[in-house]
Amino acid sequence: MRERVFLQHVGQMFVGAACFNEIEAIVPDHTESGYLYGDFDAGDPRVSLVMEALARHGVRPAQPFELTASGSRVYRYWRLRLWEEEELFAAKYFAVWLHRKQDLMETFYRGPNGVQRISKWRAHRRTGFGTGFRKSVLASNHSMKILCAAGLKGIRFEPVEVWSDADVTKGRRLKARDGAEWWEMSSDVELPAGAVRNEIVDVPNNFVGLDSKLEIVEDHYVPPQLQLSRQLVEQAAPFDIAKTFEKFGPYRTDDSRLTVVSQRFYRVCREHKLDIALEPVKLVD
């Protein structure tokens, strides 16, 4: 496994000219037009030198999920794991952590009938999977057919309605086009309560009217590695896809459960080149 380190929101206008000049002298190949473009190998010794320079000038790394006001003297520091192929094939389970390019949240919610609705222009993007309402996972029509044909245990699909903004206003559904349909991917299997062994933190929320949200925090890793109790996972029914009992985010509803999939699910996606972001789960005793 390799790691990358990212330093963001480090600009001369935020940290000051004196601080930025020090940083520019340390990493001239990562600065341009008054900004640091901080994407480094985790073992690069210059990372600690840059962070020390920032600290000397009173600029600190933001804590995970910390809300920062404009002009505050903080920067974003996070780490990303890059798994080797043999590590992925050795993992027994994976957590689904869809990345930003798979975000399908634009004009997105559940209708009165409980069915998820997605905006027309987002629905026609060509990707295998997408983020749905809260922490739910959506699969394209193409992906759904492949996963169903594979006979995966515990998998369940519910149709998603495709609407445009005008359709929502007029209460009219957009007719689905061939290859443009989306499905909510869920499971009939729920992991036992307490299976999630990560540190779960009640963090401030940046939406009006919501006080806080529950999130998994692992130092500065994005995404964090999900830790599950080996014993409790083995108590669940055999599955290729399951949902955690624990609910996350500000709403803590059924849509806020995390999705866990098996090695078999990973191999099916890999074989058919389905685009989904999976992070190996760490089983703990």
Phi, psi and omega per residue, in radians:
M1 nan 2.363 3.035
R2 -1.933 2.836 3.114
E3 -2.300 2.525 3.005
R4 -2.008 2.565 3.120
V5 -2.045 2.387 -3.120
F6 -2.127 2.295 3.028
L7 -2.062 2.076 -3.057
Q8 -2.193 2.792 -3.141
H9 1.119 0.633 3.051
V10 -1.915 1.667 3.140
G11 -2.252 2.717 -3.113
Q12 -1.023 -0.633 -3.116
M13 -1.213 -0.351 -3.133
F14 -1.659 -0.702 -3.023
V15 -1.760 -0.200 -3.133
G16 1.676 2.691 -3.058
A17 -1.138 -0.732 -3.095
A18 -1.093 -0.782 3.134
C19 -1.132 -0.760 -3.082
F20 -1.186 -0.580 3.101
N21 -1.106 -0.657 3.071
E22 -1.101 -0.778 -3.127
I23 -1.118 -0.719 -3.124
E24 -1.101 -0.594 3.115
A25 -1.234 -0.494 -3.130
I26 -1.399 -0.760 -3.069
V27 -2.279 1.171 -3.123
P28 -1.063 -0.444 -3.131
D29 -1.407 -0.073 3.140
H30 -2.038 0.208 3.137
T31 -2.157 2.484 3.131
E32 -2.813 2.352 3.075
S33 0.925 0.671 3.071
G34 1.403 0.284 3.134
Y35 -2.307 2.590 3.020
L36 -1.648 2.222 3.057
Y37 -1.791 1.575 -2.894
G38 -1.690 1.495 3.043
D39 -2.252 1.820 -2.992
F40 -2.214 2.750 2.878
D41 -1.155 2.483 -3.085
A42 -1.047 -0.500 -3.128
G43 -1.497 0.040 -3.134
D44 -1.202 2.033 -3.099
P45 -1.114 -0.309 -3.123
R46 -1.220 -0.383 3.137
V47 -1.055 -0.837 -3.135
S48 -1.163 -0.581 3.107
L49 -1.151 -0.712 3.099
V50 -1.131 -0.758 -3.124
M51 -1.165 -0.610 3.075
E52 -1.161 -0.696 3.104
A53 -1.111 -0.730 3.105
L54 -1.097 -0.728 -3.134
A55 -1.111 -0.666 3.139
R56 -1.077 -0.470 -3.122
H57 -1.774 0.291 3.038
G58 1.316 0.445 3.116
V59 -1.941 2.216 -3.032
R60 -2.107 2.786 3.049
P61 -1.310 2.422 3.091
A62 -1.207 2.560 3.042
Q63 -1.319 2.699 3.104
P64 -0.934 2.300 3.106
F65 1.192 0.187 3.114
E66 -1.238 2.330 3.066
L67 -1.506 2.230 -3.087
T68 -2.119 2.385 3.117
A69 -1.457 2.729 3.105
S70 -1.048 2.301 3.133
G71 1.585 -0.110 3.123
S72 -1.234 2.589 -3.041
R73 -1.570 1.172 3.087
V74 -2.385 2.785 3.060
Y75 -2.368 2.863 -3.140
R76 -1.615 2.224 3.123
Y77 -2.255 2.118 3.113
W78 -2.588 2.771 -3.063
R79 -2.094 2.527 -3.125
L80 -2.209 2.249 3.064
R81 -1.490 2.364 3.058
L82 -2.048 1.864 -3.009
W83 -1.464 2.478 3.050
E84 -1.358 2.750 -3.075
E85 -1.038 -0.712 -3.121
E86 -1.171 -0.532 3.089
E87 -1.210 -0.659 3.113
L88 -1.172 -0.698 3.134
F89 -1.259 -0.365 -3.137
A90 -1.535 -0.292 -3.089
A91 -1.234 2.428 3.130
K92 -1.488 -0.654 -3.128
Y93 -2.375 2.793 3.125
F94 -2.348 2.618 2.951
A95 -1.720 2.461 3.108
V96 -1.527 1.980 3.074
W97 -2.138 1.577 -3.109
L98 -1.233 2.415 -3.084
H99 -1.604 3.052 -2.964
R100 -1.047 -0.585 -3.094
K101 -1.216 -0.229 3.107
Q102 -1.784 0.294 -3.119
D103 -1.279 2.147 3.118
L104 -2.066 0.594 -2.976
M105 -1.508 -0.103 -3.080
E106 -1.094 2.240 -3.082
T107 0.697 1.106 -2.956
F108 -2.274 2.278 -3.116
Y109 -2.944 -3.135 3.024
R110 -1.719 2.398 3.090
G111 -1.388 3.107 3.137
P112 -1.026 -0.436 3.128
N113 -1.513 0.079 3.122
G114 1.457 -0.033 -3.119
V115 -1.514 2.406 3.121
Q116 -1.228 2.507 3.106
R117 -2.098 2.435 -3.120
I118 -2.272 2.560 -3.113
S119 -1.221 2.640 -3.039
K120 -1.021 -0.832 -3.007
W121 -1.234 -0.527 3.080
R122 -1.256 -0.654 -3.074
A123 -1.121 -0.447 -3.067
H124 -1.586 0.096 3.042
R125 -1.228 2.519 -3.075
R126 -1.620 1.614 3.082
T127 -2.589 2.709 -3.052
G128 -1.307 -0.620 -3.076
F129 -2.466 2.863 3.107
G130 -2.693 2.811 3.062
T131 -1.363 2.382 3.118
G132 -1.872 -2.674 -3.126
F133 -1.087 2.134 -3.086
R134 1.034 -1.977 -3.108
K135 -1.928 0.302 3.134
S136 -1.308 2.832 -3.073
V137 -2.047 2.341 3.080
L138 -1.915 2.567 3.092
A139 -2.159 2.430 3.073
S140 -1.193 2.866 3.135
N141 -0.998 -0.718 3.130
H142 -1.075 -0.815 -3.131
S143 -1.147 -0.717 -3.131
M144 -1.017 -0.788 -3.111
K145 -1.107 -0.690 3.135
I146 -1.160 -0.777 -3.104
L147 -1.186 -0.664 3.097
C148 -1.139 -0.727 -3.131
A149 -1.147 -0.421 -3.120
A150 -1.351 -0.192 3.114
G151 1.158 0.673 -3.114
L152 -1.216 2.464 -3.072
K153 -1.392 2.333 3.040
G154 1.477 -0.044 -3.047
I155 -1.416 2.501 3.138
R156 -2.519 2.478 3.135
F157 -2.182 2.416 3.029
E158 -2.142 2.423 -3.097
P159 -1.151 2.635 3.071
V160 -1.987 2.351 3.124
E161 -1.502 2.398 3.135
V162 -1.803 2.089 -3.105
W163 -2.215 2.708 2.905
S164 -1.816 2.927 3.135
D165 -1.019 -0.685 3.132
A166 -1.165 -0.653 3.120
D167 -1.094 -0.710 -3.130
V168 -1.106 -0.755 -3.135
T169 -1.091 -0.705 -3.079
K170 -1.608 -0.034 3.137
G171 1.199 0.631 -3.069
R172 -2.148 2.312 3.140
R173 -1.496 2.451 3.067
L174 -1.364 2.328 3.112
K175 -1.174 2.292 -3.122
A176 -1.216 2.441 3.074
R177 -1.727 2.683 -3.115
D178 -1.041 2.226 3.129
G179 1.479 -0.042 -3.092
A180 -1.928 0.083 -3.120
E181 -1.361 2.667 3.088
W182 -2.247 2.681 -3.092
W183 -2.322 2.492 3.018
E184 -1.429 2.135 -3.113
M185 -1.673 2.087 -3.117
S186 -2.372 -2.841 -3.067
S187 -2.624 2.653 3.019
D188 -1.539 -0.072 -3.075
V189 -1.859 2.268 3.073
E190 -2.057 2.270 3.107
L191 -1.222 2.633 -3.119
P192 -1.082 2.673 3.053
A193 -1.037 2.402 -3.138
G194 1.555 -0.018 -3.132
A195 -1.160 -0.568 3.114
V196 -1.325 2.110 -3.066
R197 -1.912 0.119 3.086
N198 -1.231 2.863 2.937
E199 -1.235 2.130 3.122
I200 -1.897 2.141 -2.997
V201 -2.001 2.426 3.036
D202 -1.548 1.829 -3.009
V203 -1.935 2.730 3.106
P204 -1.042 2.667 -3.115
N205 -2.028 2.531 -3.080
N206 -1.779 0.304 3.062
F207 -1.842 2.387 -3.130
V208 -1.098 2.343 3.078
G209 1.589 -0.095 3.118
L210 -2.083 2.164 -2.998
D211 -1.329 -0.751 -3.032
S212 -2.764 3.041 3.089
K213 -2.533 2.594 3.110
L214 -1.573 2.242 -3.139
E215 -2.463 2.701 3.027
I216 -1.496 2.257 -3.128
V217 -2.118 2.271 3.070
E218 -2.356 1.555 -3.109
D219 0.882 -2.130 3.136
H220 -2.040 0.476 -3.133
Y221 -1.451 2.346 3.075
V222 -2.324 1.978 -0.060
P223 -1.373 2.829 3.039
P224 -1.255 2.770 3.075
Q225 -1.528 2.103 3.140
L226 -1.178 2.290 3.091
Q227 -1.938 2.232 -3.123
L228 -2.169 2.548 3.058
S229 -1.216 2.107 -3.139
R230 -1.024 -0.763 -3.091
Q231 -1.121 -0.766 -3.097
L232 -1.262 -0.602 3.093
V233 -1.132 -0.685 3.130
E234 -1.179 -0.371 3.104
Q235 -1.343 -0.353 3.137
A236 -1.269 2.806 3.070
A237 -1.092 2.604 3.098
P238 -0.945 2.338 -3.052
F239 -2.580 2.720 2.901
D240 -1.909 -0.246 3.022
I241 -2.605 2.371 -3.140
A242 -2.553 2.894 3.088
K243 -2.024 2.556 3.064
T244 -1.271 2.646 2.998
F245 -1.209 -0.641 -3.105
E246 -1.215 2.497 -3.139
K247 -1.987 2.455 -3.031
F248 -2.154 -3.133 -3.136
G249 1.358 -3.024 -3.090
P250 -1.368 -0.400 -3.024
Y251 -1.627 -0.607 3.098
R252 0.988 0.863 3.103
T253 -1.899 -3.106 3.112
D254 -1.037 -0.504 3.111
D255 -1.213 -0.229 -3.029
S256 -1.724 0.158 3.084
R257 -1.394 2.589 3.105
L258 -1.443 2.634 -3.141
T259 -1.770 2.244 3.122
V260 -2.062 2.337 -3.124
V261 -2.224 2.871 -3.045
S262 -1.643 3.019 3.028
Q263 -1.061 -0.626 3.119
R264 -1.111 -0.745 3.080
F265 -1.031 -0.792 3.134
Y266 -1.030 -0.752 -3.091
R267 -1.203 -0.611 3.086
V268 -1.116 -0.790 3.132
C269 -1.111 -0.716 3.141
R270 -1.152 -0.764 -3.119
E271 -1.059 -0.665 -3.080
H272 -1.744 0.162 3.075
K273 0.987 0.767 3.081
L274 -1.503 2.308 -3.028
D275 -1.482 1.779 3.096
I276 -2.551 2.461 -3.115
A277 -1.643 1.994 -3.112
L278 -2.108 2.403 3.121
E279 -2.065 2.174 -3.139
P280 -0.951 2.420 3.098
V281 -1.511 2.481 3.052
K282 -1.704 2.053 3.097
L283 -1.543 2.243 -3.101
V284 -2.098 2.592 -3.135
D285 -1.531 nan nan
